[in-house]
Amino acid sequence: MRTDDAREPSDQLTDTEAAFWRFVRFGELPPRVLPYETVETVETEQPLLPREQPFDPGPHCA
């Protein structure tokens, strides 16, 4: 009899069992996106936007 809490390695699941438990955990997956349905994107730099000046209450508020 073992006194530590280490688990023994269990038997590996078959592909069918793994698919079943994946479905139980995550539900039905959305349909696969086909290559002709994808759109190529191009990374661009962020445009230079005017910076807002921080609020300055003036010398009368201290």
C-alpha positions in Angstrom: 0.0 0.0 0.0 1.3 3.5 -1.0 1.2 6.3 1.5 2.0 9.2 -0.9 -0.6 10.8 -3.1 1.2 10.1 -6.4 -1.0 8.6 -9.0 -0.2 5.6 -11.1 -0.1 6.3 -14.8 -3.4 5.2 -16.3 -4.0 3.5 -19.6 -4.0 5.8 -22.6 -7.4 6.7 -24.2 -8.3 5.5 -27.6 -8.9 8.2 -30.3 -12.7 7.6 -30.0 -12.6 8.0 -26.2 -10.5 11.1 -26.4 -12.9 12.6 -29.0 -15.8 11.9 -26.7 -14.2 13.5 -23.6 -13.1 16.5 -25.7 -16.7 16.9 -26.8 -18.0 16.6 -23.2 -15.5 19.3 -22.1 -15.7 21.8 -25.0 -18.9 21.0 -26.9 -19.2 21.0 -30.6 -16.4 22.8 -32.5 -17.2 25.4 -35.2 -16.7 24.2 -38.8 -13.2 24.2 -40.1 -12.1 27.3 -42.0 -11.0 26.4 -45.5 -8.0 28.0 -47.1 -10.1 29.9 -49.7 -12.2 31.4 -46.9 -9.2 33.1 -45.3 -8.0 36.6 -45.8 -4.4 37.7 -45.9 -3.6 40.5 -43.5 -0.7 42.9 -43.5 0.8 44.4 -40.4 1.1 48.2 -40.5 2.4 50.8 -38.1 -0.1 52.8 -36.0 -0.8 56.2 -37.6 0.5 59.2 -35.8 -2.4 60.6 -33.8 -2.4 64.0 -32.1 -1.5 63.7 -28.5 -3.9 65.2 -25.9 -2.3 67.5 -23.5 -2.7 66.6 -19.8 -5.2 68.7 -17.8 -3.5 71.6 -16.2 -5.7 73.2 -13.4 -3.5 76.4 -13.5 -1.5 78.2 -10.8 -4.6 79.2 -8.7 -5.5 75.6 -7.7 -3.0 74.1 -5.3 
